[in-house]
């Protein structure tokens, strides 16, 4: 076993090095995100499936080969789809790094692997059921083995760095140079992980003892948590939900409480064959406390539905609904189990197996074309834009370009072609602007993507009757190296140009005001452009307090509710410098 896992770790490490090298040389598969991502997923999933299915006593050789075959087919398909969706974003800057999947996708795929492997290993096809005791043992064994192997691999690298640093103190720098080379670091990491997993697996009995010890300790947090939950449910009719909803994180907070309750309850229940560490009265009270959890989940559904009604679907909300569905299944199953008197929460095992199956199917759907969260989010936001539920100046073009993959690209093409909307021209201009960008934060691409005519549609003039001259528009483009003016080219920003005579010389200056993207406030420094001969140049800034809402400022300016005031205290000229009097606040 030891030699086999070491060889598998070496093969995995060299496969990762091959992906790295193909990227460095700009050759296949790095040049093809579809096949590159499929190989990446296969390189991650298949060795891990071998590790996690190793040493399972009831797993026959035939069943294990079938399990590995399922993993070897499913995960490359999910990877290929991930690469196909991300192909647009990857091709924009294909060689900035190995085209890994997004962290959220890798995390979801990792959970899928950990849940799916025990299910495939222990399914009883003839009885159409899973033995819960075996599922529990394998799932917890794999979690502890994986964590132990990862920790040992991390400690291995700490030793390498400490040793190389020690040698470096006496001028021997070859060790540090060696371990930082990809041809050494990547394969050795794979070998170290395989070896660490084999070492941990050889001491599996100790891991079982450790698991029982840890779960027994965690079980004693359940009474404390249930006391808080019961107090909250009892107080809810008197306090209302307004304070909870004002946090804008109501569903997240409630789901965390439910997740902790599920985890601590399982720590006490374990495989159902362990006597819970509570006396008879406390066991009964904790079981009955689960009847309060449907209230918590119901409020979470309410909070989530309000967010969706107000802001539409987003990726986070799609995943949030999936997690909320799983939490609901858990809570209903556990609450129903609390009503039985034959054993303490006796149907927890059945509930856990059902939720594991639903979780696996849901993750496969969300990571595939069946229910891709990006597709759902893009369709929802486009519909909200068409229905004018969301203002065009608040629409997230940036998300479509850089995070939504092909679905976002298709949506931007639709917007650039024109949709039935009062601000069709402005929307099309913004879509074309962001489509022209080749890198997310490349200033030159942002500026060149807007013509003078397109920039004119982006600016709100103050007063409304004013019209920007071509010289002013050109100056804003030229001066856009200034970080404040640069924001006028951001698809998510609002920008206003106020024409006003600030120095009483009979000529109007242009004050460029920009709105923060995260709230309704100005950016603080409004840039002032002064006309000299036939062009405008930046001459200073107008300080605007951050507490004044941006929309309020421009509306007051548009209504003429302002005056140009001379300074209360004159300035002092000393050595050719103008010194301004800064008054204390109490004066």
N, C-alpha and C positions, 0 to 999 in steps of 0.2 A: 504493500500500500504506500509506504513512504516514498519509494522510488517512483511509483506511478504518478503520485501527486506532484512530486518534484518535476518530473518530465512535462506534465501538463502545465505547470506554472512556467516552465522555461518556454514551452511552445506559445503560451499566451503572451509572455513578455516579448518574444521575438516577433510575434504578429503585430503587437503594438508598435515595436520599433520599425517594422516594415511600413506601417501607416505613416509614422513620423517621417521616415526617409522619403517615401513617395511624395509627401507634402513638400519636403525641402527641395526635392528635384523637380517638382511640378509635373509629375507623371501620374498615370493611373495607379491607384483609384482616387487619389486626391483631386484629380481634375473632374471626377464624376461623383457628385454628392450622393446620388442614389446608390450606386454600388459601394462607395466608400462608407456610407452610413450603415449599409447592410452588413458589411464586413466588420465594422466597429461593434455593432450590436451582437453579431455572432461571436466575436472575440471576447466580449464581456460575458454573454449569457451561457455559452456552452461549457467553458471551464468551470464556472460557478455552479452549473447544474451537476457537473461531475463531482465537485467538492461536496455539495449539499446532499447528494444522494449516496454518498459513500458511507458504508458501515451501517446501513439500515437493515436490521435483522430480518424483517418480514418482506423485504423487497427482493424479488427473484431477478435473475439476470435478464430474463426476457422482458419483464416489466420495466427494468431500468433502461434497457435499450430503447424501448418504446417511449419512455419519458424523455430520454436524450434526443430522440428523433423529433418529438413534438417541439422541444425547445429549439432545436436546430432549424426547424421550419418556421415556427411562429415569430421568433425574435428578429431574424433577418428580414422577414416581411414587414414587421413594424419599423425596422430601421430603414428599409428602402422607402417606405411611405414617408417617414420623417425627412429623409434626404430629398424626396421629390417635392414635398411641401416647402422645404427651406432652400430649394435650389435657387430661387430668385435672390434671396439675401446672400447666400454663399457666393454666387457668381459676381456680386457687386465688388467683393473684396476677397477673392477665393483663397488667398495665400497669407492671410493675416494670422492664421492659427489652424491647427487640425480641426476640421469641421465636426466637432462634437455636437451631439444633440443638445438642445437646451437643457439646463439643469433640471427644470421641472419635468421634462419628458424622461430623462434618465432616472430621476427619483421615482416616478410612477412605474417605469419599467422594472426598476429594482424591486419595488413592492410586489409587483405582479409575479416576478420570479420567486420571491420568498413564499408567497401564498400558493402559487400554482404547483410548485415541486412537491410539497407534502400531499396535496390533493391528488396529483397524478400517481404518487408513490403508493397511496393507501386506498385508492378507490376499489370497492368491491362491486364489480360490474354485475355479477349474478344477483346480488341482493340489492343493488342500486342504492348503496349507502356507504358511509365512511365510519370506520371505528374511531370514535373520538379520542380514546386513550392514546392510540398510535399517532394520530394527527397531532395531538398536544405534545407528545414526547419529541416527535421529529421537528415540529415548528420551533419549539423552544431550544432544542439542541442546535438547530441551524443558526438561530439568532445569536446564541452565545458563542458558537464556533466562529461565525463570521466576524463578530466583534473582537474576539480574542485574536484571530489571525490578523485583522487589520491593526490592532494595537501592537502586536509583536512586530509586524512589518514596520510600523512607525518607529518603534524602539530600535529596530535594526538600523534604520537610517540615522537615528540620533547617534548611535554608536559610530557609524561611518563618519559622520560629520565631526563628532568629538575627536575621533582618532586622527582624522586628516588635519584638524586644527592643531592638535598636539604636535604632529610631525611638522606642521608649518611653522611652529615656534622656533624650530632649529634649522629652518631654511629648506626643509624637504617638502616641496609643494606639489610633488607629482601625484600624491594620493588625492588631494582635493581636485586637481585637474582631471584625474581619472573618473572619480565618482560623479562629476558634473557633466560628463559627456553622455549624450543620449544613448550611444551604442553600449554603454555600460549600465547607466541608471535604469533604463526601461526594462531590458531583459532581467537584470538582477532583481528588480522589484517583483516581477512575476515569479521568479524562482523563490524569493523570500516569502511571498504570500503562500505559495503552494507548500513550502516546507513548514511554515507556521501553522497552516491548516492541518497538515498531517500530524504535527506535534500535539496540537490541541485535541485532535480526534483520538490519539492514542491514550489520552487521559480523560475520556468521555465520562467515566464514572465520577471523577472529581467535578466535572461540569454539572452533572445531575445534582450532586450535593450542593454545589454553589447556587444552582437555580432554585432549589427548594428553600435554601436559606434566604435568598434575596426576595422571593415571592412572599415568604412568611412575614418578612419585615414590612413589605409594601402593603400587605393585607391590613395592617393596623392603621393605615391612613384612611381606610374606607369609612369607619364610623365618624371621623372628623369631617370628611367631605360631605357625607350624607347629612350631617347636622347642619352644615351651611346651606345645602340645597333645600332641606325642609324648611329652614327659617326663611329662605328667600321666597319659596312658594307660598307659605303662610302669610308673609308680609305683602305679597304682590297685590292683593285686592285693595290694600290700604294705601300703598305708595304709588300704584300705577306703573306704567311702562315708559312714561315720557323721559325720565332721566336715563333709562337704559338705551332708548333709541337715539338720544342726543349724542351718545358716544360714537355713533356710526360704525361701531364694531360689535353690535349686540349679538348677531348670529355667531361671530367668531368666539366671543367670550362664553356664550352658552354651550357651544360645541366643545370647547375645551373642558368645561365642567363635566359634560356627558362623557367625553373620552376618558377623563381621569376616573370617573365612576366605573366605566366599563373595565378599565385596566385594573383598578384595585379589586373589583369584584372577581375578576378572573384570577388575580393573585391569591385570593382566598379560596376560590373554588378549585383551581388548578385542573387536574384531569377528572374531577368528580369522585375519585377514589380516596382523596385525602380529606380527613376530618377538618373542617374550618376551625381556625384558631379562636373561636368565640364561644361563649357559653350559650345555652339554649335560648335564653331571653334575648340576648343581643343578636343572635342569628335571626330570630323572628322579626325583631325590629328593623334590622337592615334589609331583610327581604321585603317587608311591607313598605319600606321607604322607597323602593323602586316604583311604587305606584305614582309617586310625585314626579318622576322623570318625564312622563309624557307631557306634563305641563311645560317643562323646560324646553323640550323639543318643539312643542307647539308654538311657543313664543319665538323660537329660532326660525321656524317656517314663516311666521308672520313678519319678522324683521327682514328675512331674505326676500320675501315677496314684495315688500315695500321698496327695497332697494332696486329690485328688478323693474317694478313699475315706474320708479323715478328715473332710473339711469339705463334701463335696458340690460341686455345680457352682455357680460364680459367673460373673458377666459376664467378669471377668478370666481365669478358667480356660477359658471357652469360646473367647475370643480367643487365649489361650495355646495351646490345642490346635490351632487353625487355623494359627498361626505355626509350631508344631512340625511339623505336617503338611507345610507348605511347605519347612521346613528338611530334613525327611526326604527329600522328593523331590529337593531340590538335592544332598544328600549321596550318595544312592544313584546319581544320574546322574553326579556328578563322580567318585565312587569307581569306577564302571564304566568311565568314560572314562579313568581312570588306567591301566587294564589294557591299553589299546590302545597299540601302538608306532608306528603310522603317522604320528601327529602328537601334539603336546603337548595333552592333554586335548581331543581333537578333537571330542567330542560335547557340549561345554559349550553350544554354541549351541542344539542340539536340546533339551537339558534346560531352558535358560532360557526358551525359547518355551513348552514344556509347562507349566512352573511359572507363567508369566505368564497362560496361559489358565485354569489351575486357580485362581489368585489372583483373577482377575476374576470367575469364577463364584462363588467362595466369598464374596467381598465383597458381591456382589449378594444372595446368600442371607442373609448375616448382617445386611444392612441392610434386609431385607424380611421379610415374615411367614414365609418359607420356613424360616429358622433364626435367628430373632431371639434374641440372647444373653440378653436380659432374660426372655423367655418360658422358656427352658431353665433359667435360674438360679432363677426363681420356682417353677417346677414341682419342681425338685430340693429346694429348701429347704422347701417345704410337705410334700413326701414325708418328708423327714428329721424334721420336726416331728411328723407323724402317727405315724411309726415310733418316736418318742421317741429317735432317734439324737442329736438336739440338745435340750438342756434348754430349756424354755419361757422361762426368764429370760435366755437367751443368744440367743434368736431375734431377727433383725434386722428389727423392725417398721418402723424408720425408712427402711430401703432400699425396702421395699414402697411406702411412701407418697410418697417424694420422688424416687426414682430409677428405679423400675420401670414407671412409666407406667400404662397401662390394665391390664396384667397384674398389677401390684402392687395396684391398686385392687380388681380382681376377687378377688384372694387375701385382702385385708383384709375384704372383704364376707363371704367364706366363713368366715373366722375369727370375725368378729363374730357370725355366725349360729350358730356353735358347731360344733365338730368332735369326733370321737371321740378324746378325750384325757383323761387323769386330771386335768389342770389346765385343763379346758375353760372354766370360769368366769373364771379369771385371764386366759387367752388372749383370750377374747371381750372382757373389760374393756379390755385393752390395745389391741386392735384398734379398739374403739369410741372410745377416747381419742384415738388418733392420727388416726382418720377425722374427728374433730371439729375438728382443727386446720386453720386456713385459711392460716396461714403457718408456715414451718418452725420459727422461733425465737420465736413469739408466746407469751409467758408466759400471758397472760390466757386464751387458748384452751386451753392445756394444763390450767390449773387448773379452769376451768369444765366441762371435758369429763369430770371425775371426780366422781361423787357420793360422799357419805360412805361408803356401802356398798361402792362400787367401790374407794375408797382403802383400806378395811379389808382387802380381798383382796390388795392390793399390799404391805402391810407385814408383815414378820416380827417377831413379838413375842418379847421376851426378858424373863424366861423364857417357854418355850413355853405355859405354862398361863395367862399373863397375857392380859388382854383390854383393848384400847384403849377409853377412854371417848369418847363423842361430842364432849365438850369438847376432848379432845386432838386428835381427827381434825380438828375445825373449826379448831383453832389452827394445825395444820400447813398447812391450806389458806390461812388468813389470813396466816401468816408466810412463805408460800412466795415472797414477794418476796426473801427471803434466798436467795442463790445456792446455798447448801448444801442447804437444804430443797427448793429448786426441783427438784433432781435426783430427788426422790422421785416427781415427775410425769413424768420421762423414761421412755419405754417401754423403754429399754435398760438402765436402772439397777436395782440392787438396794438395798433400803432396809430397815433394821431399827430397831426402837424398843425401847430397853432401859429398863425401869422399875426404878429403884434410888434409894435414899435416899443422896444424896451429901454432904449437910451435917448429917446426924444430927439433923434436926428432926422426925422421925417421919412425914414426908410424902415420897412418892416423886417424884423428878424423872424426866423423860423425856429420854433421851439418844438422838438420832437419828443413826444411823451409815449412811453411804452408801458404796457400792463404786464404784471407778473403772471406767469402761467399757472401758478399754484393757488392764487386767491385774487380777489378783486381789489388790488392795490397797485399803485404805480411803482415803478422801479426805483424811485427816489431821485435819481439824477436825470433830469430832462435835458437833453443836449440842445445847445443854442447854436444855430448856424447864421452867420452874417454874410450879406451879399457884398462882395468886393469886386468892382468892375462887372464882369459878366458871369461870375461864379460864386458859389457859397462855400464857406469854410467854417469849421467848428471853432468857436471862440470861448466857449465856457459851458456852464451847466446851471440849471435852475433847480434848487433844492426843494423837493416836495415831500412833506412829512408822510411817512409810511402809513399813518393811521387814517389818511384821507382816501376813501375808495376811488379807484380809477374812474369808474362810471360817473360818480358824483363830480369829480374834477372837470371832466370834459363837458358834462351837461351844464355846469355853472359857467364855464368859459363860453360855451355856445350861446348861452342866454345873455352874455355880457355882464355877468355878476362878478366883476373884478375891477380893480383900478391899479394903475401903475403909480406906485408911491415912491417919493424921494426918501432917502435914508433919514432916520430920525437924528442920527449923529453923523457929522461929516467925517470923512476919511482923513488920514494923516499921510503926507508924502514925506518919506525919509530915505535918503540915499537912492532916490529913483524908484523906490518901492511904495506901493499904495497899501497902507495899513488900515484895516477895517476894525471898527469898535464892535466887540462882541459883548452884549449885555447879559448880565445874570438873569435867570428866569424870574426871580422875585422883583425885578425891575421892569 
